[in-house]
Amino acid sequence: MSENSPTSRQIGAPAIQIVGVSRQFGEVRALNRVDLDIHRGEVLAVLGENGAGKTTLMRILGGLDQPTEGEVLRDGEPFAVSSPREAVAHGIALVHQHFALVPTMTAAETILLFRSDRARRCDRAAAAEQLRSLADEIGFDVDLERPVGEQSVGARQRLELLRALDSDPDVLLLDEPTAVLTDEEASAMLDVVRALAHDQNRAVVLITHRLREVIAAADRVVVLRAGDVVSPAAAVGERTPESLAAEMVGADVPAVRRQSAERGESVFAMNGVDAGQLRDATLTLHQGEIIGVAGVDGNGQVELELAIAGLLSPTAGHITLGDTELIGLHPRARIEAGLAYLPSDRFARALVGPMRCDENMVLGRTPWRLKGHSSDAADRMRRWTVKGHIGHTAESLSGGNAQKLVAAREFSDSAQMVLAAQPTRGLDPGAAQRLRQELIDFASHGGCVLWISADIDELLDSVDRLFVAFSGQLMGPYDRPFDRTRIGLAMAGAS
Amino acid sequence: MGYATTTVRAIAAPALSILAALVIGGIFIAWAGENPLSVYRLVVAESLFERTGWRDTLSRSTPLILIGLGLAVGFKASVWNIGAEGQFVAGAAAAIAVLGTVDLPSVIAIALGIVLGALGGAAWAAIAAMLITRYEVNDVIATLLLAFAAVPLLNWVARGPLKDPESFLPQTRQVGSGELPDIPWLDTHIGIIFALLAVAAMAWVMRATRFGYLVRAHGANRNAVYANESRRSSITVGILLIGGSFAGIAGYVVLAGEQLRVSGGTATGFGFTAIIVAILGRNNPIGVLASAVGLSALLVGAEAAQRQTGLSVTLMQAVQALIVICVVTGNALAERRGRTSARKSPA
């Protein structure tokens, strides 16, 4: 596609022009006089830390929010929509980060739900046929006849995109479309995204945390920081992940590299553990060691996590930490045995949303009589730079700050081991980097870490040894220096 | 969202809701041919300013406060114990089974009665707890159906094993020395003092102890509790046993303060009214106290109004139901407003 250089495609009026748009929430300015042109035929990446204003910008374009200042022009005409349906009528479709599909309905049925009333009444078989040909046209492998709830996360993300394309939008807004995908699924998805822009002449706006994807998929990139445009939209060209990260956080983010560590005695052991689809899981962690578990979502990582955390009873095997058998242990006893836990679903398992931050800080550690934990909680929140007041509810925190709150609590005990499941998911690069550093420091100080992640890059950078979860089995271990190709093949099931 | 607006909302919403209910109820009263304002004035005067009125209000609210406290704990934790009626009669039956046959000094008998009531109620709740935790029966169904089983069992007990051999009626012996004395100058029994002590104790427990923390956390996100604090079964069982104990103590208090014997008439629906008390009191001990006294006063006043004006007491029961519906709706609306304004802060 090199014959279609981005500049040659920008001829003609932009599909959307954002002129001096600001959005004020009380005291906080989420967007500050943002100017941006969105052109047909190109992929524009919007990059920024959590709270930089990316999502607010998307919401304004998608009809979910209104600017307090400035205006948005659609093909040169002033444009204001107050609902997603109106936005769709103007040819703008938004693909959410969170799934908006109905789990018990088939994919075709649930996509039809989103059609306007008149279109929905049409013949169902014909509509399914339409969707099928739409999927074929963009080369999507989707099963339209199976209930959405039975499909994999990756398939659901493809269905989300298909749903948005069903209205044949001129402008496509994608909010982290690859956040839940594996390397391979993500690159397939990005190929489709590029084709939608370059071959079908749509304007595509891509929000992503994965810097490599900006480089790989976007034609131009705009960087937001705290509501301001830091770097006006410009060709991706020669930019590197490092230079983009620096623009985004305002300072160079040193890449986290794990130094080779000295292994101490063994601390944690799993022997022949069967739990759900997990079969014969066996691994040993030593003092100062970090073991990673990579793999495509749904290959037993969740079972591994829950079995160690005591939330899923294994049908066979042993799990020991120090001298303590973890299976069947009371949750408090597990914490006392020295297991710190960063769950993959932090809002479901590590935090009580409606309760205050200081109350969340003692979850799992409550004394018989509650008193005087506030000052200690405030101290730890400061040390972990959690942005928020101890008296605020945990659910009012952003994803990154919520994870820091959990870490501040879990790391504060005399923990011997950290079970970190998708610890950086949903975090902006700055926060993710800090958390990775904390995990590495924890190991450097003699602790051990079991690190389950779908982000293969972070594992390759940070861990000492690596397993790959495939179809309920732990393949490996793979040792440094890592052979990326071999690991990638293991993730795909060809070992 | 500031703390002040939250507090204003917490007080203003129920106050406006009650006002709305009284206005709607007033329309029905006017339809029945009475002046709503004078009926309401009569209700207030009779229930709160007449000696017999507030005496009845206090004694009627006593079991509602006790049961309501236990239910509020459950509801706060999203454990739906709606079978307090069964736990109430089980407590009364357990107390009379022992107190009817022994003769002890009064203080010891009363203490024993409280313990027996708590054990009886807790035992009945334990059956529900087992069904819920071991067989995963829905909590609403398990507790409610056991309440319907308890009342006929009570009838049988009063006719059979515990029947007073000297009586022709299907009733047990009297509580004897376990009878609750009156408060001097108040001519109502000391049960209300137990209830007030229980309110103070539960207010403290809910605010300042691990148990209160777990109850609140379980209600808001039980998975976080199971992952960090407690096993799934132990917290549910604990909450049900506490609800059963409070209901059972209420059973003993009604037995020892008013009825003196257990009969088929012991089950008078306090266990069900207490559900309303807990909901109106927003599952807060002080709120339970206020709503129990308020609802009792309304009915005591309504009975007096029926005697004096011929206005049917069922109409006032309808007003009571209207208050419940309006307050619940009002709270839901206030919460929704609270949530939307909280969401307006930056994402």
Chai-1 contact restraints between the chains, C-beta under 6 A:
chainA,res_idxA,chainB,res_idxB,connection_type,confidence,min_distance_angstrom,max_distance_angstrom,comment,restraint_id
A,F25,B,S345,contact,1.0,0.0,6.0,A-B,restraint_1
A,F25,B,P346,contact,1.0,0.0,6.0,A-B,restraint_2
A,V28,B,P346,contact,1.0,0.0,6.0,A-B,restraint_3
A,A30,B,P346,contact,1.0,0.0,6.0,A-B,restraint_4
A,L311,B,A227,contact,1.0,0.0,6.0,A-B,restraint_5
A,P331,B,N228,contact,1.0,0.0,6.0,A-B,restraint_6
A,P331,B,E229,contact,1.0,0.0,6.0,A-B,restraint_7
A,A348,B,N223,contact,1.0,0.0,6.0,A-B,restraint_8
A,R349,B,N223,contact,1.0,0.0,6.0,A-B,restraint_9
A,R349,B,A224,contact,1.0,0.0,6.0,A-B,restraint_10
A,R349,B,A227,contact,1.0,0.0,6.0,A-B,restraint_11
A,V352,B,A217,contact,1.0,0.0,6.0,A-B,restraint_12
A,V352,B,A220,contact,1.0,0.0,6.0,A-B,restraint_13
A,V352,B,N221,contact,1.0,0.0,6.0,A-B,restraint_14
A,V352,B,A224,contact,1.0,0.0,6.0,A-B,restraint_15
A,P354,B,A220,contact,1.0,0.0,6.0,A-B,restraint_16
A,L363,B,N228,contact,1.0,0.0,6.0,A-B,restraint_17
A,G364,B,N228,contact,1.0,0.0,6.0,A-B,restraint_18
A,G364,B,E229,contact,1.0,0.0,6.0,A-B,restraint_19
A,T366,B,R210,contact,1.0,0.0,6.0,A-B,restraint_20
A,T366,B,Y213,contact,1.0,0.0,6.0,A-B,restraint_21
A,W368,B,R210,contact,1.0,0.0,6.0,A-B,restraint_22
A,R369,B,T209,contact,1.0,0.0,6.0,A-B,restraint_23
A,L370,B,A208,contact,1.0,0.0,6.0,A-B,restraint_24
A,L370,B,Y213,contact,1.0,0.0,6.0,A-B,restraint_25
